[in-house]
Amino acid sequence: MERVAAATSEQQTSTVKRLQLITIGWMVIELCVSLFAGIQAHSVALTSFGADSAIELMSAVVVLRRFALGPGTERRAARISGILLYLLATYIIATSALSLVRPAFQPKPSRLGIVLLVAAAIIMPLLGRAKRRLAHETGSHALKADAAQSNVCAYMSWIALVGLLANFLFHLSWADSVAALLLLPIVLKEAREASKGAVCEC
């Protein structure tokens, strides 16, 4: 029985590692494409989404290290994420206000950004569901937190997508900034939970 339990544990650990490597790969794509498309289009929603992807990338790396090396500095890493999220919230407020009052900074439509956000809206819930199941099986709070991060990413992608589509279809450039501002409650909730080293139950 002990051998079976050990084998199951090893199999679960291997599955978690594989899932985190997939997450890391997708987060790198998400980060690079959203920042590239966001900077080109002057899109606050896209660049904010990209910045959050960077934080999620760090979260995925922390969980991968936890399952590779054992429990370590999860709480400290969560607090660092909290600080970064507060900085992201400040960026969203400042750049959204700037783009709303200065025509030169108004965002342009971005087809590449729309394609990325549609992909994220499909991929991230699937990753989040798989991580949540494995977190329950392994009893890992770090993986549970990372599953919540994946779900948050899905919510953010839908909100940002609405803003980009409104700009693309109806030429409402202000919709991009409004969508970015609508991301604030999610970002601030993540920041509060992370700075306490807690798990965001999104």
Secondary structure per residue as TSV (DSSP state, phi and psi in degrees):
chain	resnum	aa	ss	phi	psi
A	1	M	-	360.0	-39.8
A	2	E	H	-63.4	-38.8
A	3	R	H	-64.3	-40.6
A	4	V	H	-64.0	-43.9
A	5	A	H	-62.0	-42.8
A	6	A	H	-63.8	-41.0
A	7	A	H	-64.7	-41.1
A	8	T	H	-63.1	-42.4
A	9	S	H	-62.0	-43.3
A	10	E	H	-63.8	-40.0
A	11	Q	H	-65.0	-42.0
A	12	Q	H	-63.8	-43.4
A	13	T	H	-61.2	-42.9
A	14	S	H	-62.8	-39.9
A	15	T	H	-65.7	-42.6
A	16	V	H	-61.5	-45.6
A	17	K	H	-59.5	-44.8
A	18	R	H	-63.2	-42.3
A	19	L	H	-64.5	-39.5
A	20	Q	H	-69.8	-34.7
A	21	L	H	-66.1	-38.4
A	22	I	H	-63.1	-44.7
A	23	T	H	-60.3	-45.7
A	24	I	H	-61.4	-43.9
A	25	G	H	-60.4	-45.2
A	26	W	H	-68.9	-38.6
A	27	M	H	-63.2	-36.5
A	28	V	H	-63.5	-44.9
A	29	I	H	-62.5	-47.4
A	30	E	H	-59.8	-44.7
A	31	L	H	-62.6	-51.5
A	32	C	H	-64.9	-46.4
A	33	V	H	-68.7	-43.4
A	34	S	H	-67.2	-38.4
A	35	L	H	-69.5	-41.8
A	36	F	H	-61.8	-51.0
A	37	A	H	-67.3	-38.2
A	38	G	H	-66.2	-42.8
A	39	I	H	-66.5	-42.1
A	40	Q	H	-61.4	-40.3
A	41	A	H	-94.2	-0.8
A	42	H	T	58.3	37.0
A	43	S	-	-93.1	116.2
A	44	V	H	-67.6	-40.8
A	45	A	H	-59.9	-43.1
A	46	L	H	-70.7	-44.5
A	47	T	H	-67.1	-34.7
A	48	S	H	-66.0	-41.5
A	49	F	H	-61.5	-40.8
A	50	G	H	-64.9	-41.3
A	51	A	H	-64.0	-40.3
A	52	D	H	-65.8	-33.4
A	53	S	H	-62.5	-36.3
A	54	A	H	-63.2	-39.5
A	55	I	H	-69.4	-40.0
A	56	E	H	-65.4	-34.4
A	57	L	H	-60.7	-44.2
A	58	M	H	-62.7	-40.3
A	59	S	H	-62.0	-42.3
A	60	A	H	-64.8	-38.2
A	61	V	H	-66.4	-40.2
A	62	V	H	-59.9	-45.3
A	63	V	H	-66.2	-39.9
A	64	L	H	-61.1	-44.0
A	65	R	H	-65.1	-36.8
A	66	R	H	-61.8	-41.0
A	67	F	H	-82.5	-19.0
A	68	A	H	-84.7	-36.7
A	69	L	H	-115.7	-8.4
A	70	G	-	98.4	171.6
A	71	P	S	-57.0	134.6
A	72	G	-	-138.6	-115.4
A	73	T	S	-103.0	48.5
A	74	E	H	-59.6	-46.5
A	75	R	H	-65.1	-40.8
A	76	R	H	-63.8	-43.2
A	77	A	H	-62.4	-37.5
A	78	A	H	-63.7	-39.9
A	79	R	H	-67.3	-37.4
A	80	I	H	-62.1	-41.9
A	81	S	H	-59.2	-39.4
A	82	G	H	-59.9	-44.8
A	83	I	H	-61.5	-45.1
A	84	L	H	-63.4	-36.2
A	85	L	H	-69.1	-36.9
A	86	Y	H	-64.5	-37.9
A	87	L	H	-64.5	-38.4
A	88	L	H	-63.1	-41.6
A	89	A	H	-61.4	-41.7
A	90	T	H	-62.0	-42.4
A	91	Y	H	-61.4	-43.9
A	92	I	H	-60.7	-45.9
A	93	I	H	-63.2	-48.8
A	94	A	H	-64.7	-48.9
A	95	T	H	-73.9	-32.4
A	96	S	H	-65.4	-44.5
A	97	A	H	-62.0	-41.7
A	98	L	H	-63.3	-44.6
A	99	S	H	-70.5	-25.3
A	100	L	H	-77.8	-30.0
A	101	V	H	-102.6	-17.4
A	102	R	-	-115.3	110.5
A	103	P	G	-56.6	-31.0
A	104	A	G	-65.2	-23.3
A	105	F	G	-101.2	6.4
A	106	Q	-	-67.7	137.4
A	107	P	-	-71.2	151.1
A	108	K	-	-101.3	158.9
A	109	P	-	-61.3	146.5
A	110	S	-	-134.8	105.3
A	111	R	H	-65.0	-41.8
A	112	L	H	-61.6	-40.6
A	113	G	H	-63.7	-40.2
A	114	I	H	-63.9	-45.0
A	115	V	H	-60.6	-43.8
A	116	L	H	-61.7	-45.7
A	117	L	H	-67.2	-35.8
A	118	V	H	-62.9	-44.5
A	119	A	H	-62.0	-43.9
A	120	A	H	-63.7	-38.6
A	121	A	H	-65.0	-24.3
A	122	I	H	-90.6	-45.6
A	123	I	H	-72.8	-45.1
A	124	M	H	-64.3	-40.2
A	125	P	H	-61.9	-35.3
A	126	L	H	-65.2	-44.2
A	127	L	H	-64.3	-43.0
A	128	G	H	-61.1	-41.2
A	129	R	H	-65.2	-43.1
A	130	A	H	-65.6	-40.5
A	131	K	H	-67.3	-39.9
A	132	R	H	-62.6	-40.6
A	133	R	H	-64.6	-44.7
A	134	L	H	-68.6	-33.5
A	135	A	H	-63.3	-39.0
A	136	H	H	-66.0	-41.3
A	137	E	H	-69.3	-37.8
A	138	T	H	-95.4	-13.4
A	139	G	T	70.6	26.2
A	140	S	-	-90.9	117.4
A	141	H	H	-70.7	-33.6
A	142	A	H	-63.4	-43.4
A	143	L	H	-69.0	-34.6
A	144	K	H	-63.0	-42.3
A	145	A	H	-64.5	-38.7
A	146	D	H	-69.1	-34.2
A	147	A	H	-63.1	-40.7
A	148	A	H	-63.9	-38.6
A	149	Q	H	-60.6	-41.5
A	150	S	H	-63.5	-39.3
A	151	N	H	-67.2	-39.7
A	152	V	H	-60.9	-41.3
A	153	C	H	-59.6	-39.9
A	154	A	H	-63.5	-44.8
A	155	Y	H	-61.1	-44.3
A	156	M	H	-64.1	-36.8
A	157	S	H	-65.2	-38.9
A	158	W	H	-67.7	-41.9
A	159	I	H	-64.3	-48.0
A	160	A	H	-63.4	-36.6
A	161	L	H	-62.7	-40.2
A	162	V	H	-59.7	-43.7
A	163	G	H	-63.4	-43.7
A	164	L	H	-67.7	-38.9
A	165	L	H	-66.8	-39.4
A	166	A	H	-62.7	-38.9
A	167	N	H	-70.2	-40.4
A	168	F	H	-70.2	-44.2
A	169	L	H	-84.9	-38.1
A	170	F	H	-117.8	4.6
A	171	H	-	57.0	40.1
A	172	L	-	-98.8	85.3
A	173	S	T	-62.5	-29.5
A	174	W	H	-67.5	-21.1
A	175	A	H	-63.0	-31.5
A	176	D	H	-61.8	-47.9
A	177	S	H	-67.5	-38.5
A	178	V	H	-63.4	-40.9
A	179	A	H	-61.9	-41.0
A	180	A	H	-61.8	-42.0
A	181	L	H	-66.1	-31.7
A	182	L	H	-69.4	-17.9
A	183	L	T	-75.0	-19.4
A	184	L	H	-55.2	-47.8
A	185	P	H	-57.6	-38.3
A	186	I	H	-67.4	-45.7
A	187	V	H	-62.0	-43.6
A	188	L	H	-68.7	-35.0
A	189	K	H	-65.0	-44.7
A	190	E	H	-58.4	-44.0
A	191	A	H	-63.4	-44.7
A	192	R	H	-61.2	-46.9
A	193	E	H	-65.8	-44.1
A	194	A	H	-66.7	-39.7
A	195	S	H	-67.5	-21.9
A	196	K	T	-89.8	-3.2
A	197	G	T	74.3	20.7
A	198	A	-	-98.9	174.9
A	199	V	-	-99.4	127.1
A	200	C	-	-77.2	115.4
A	201	E	-	-90.9	66.4
A	202	C	-	-86.1	360.0
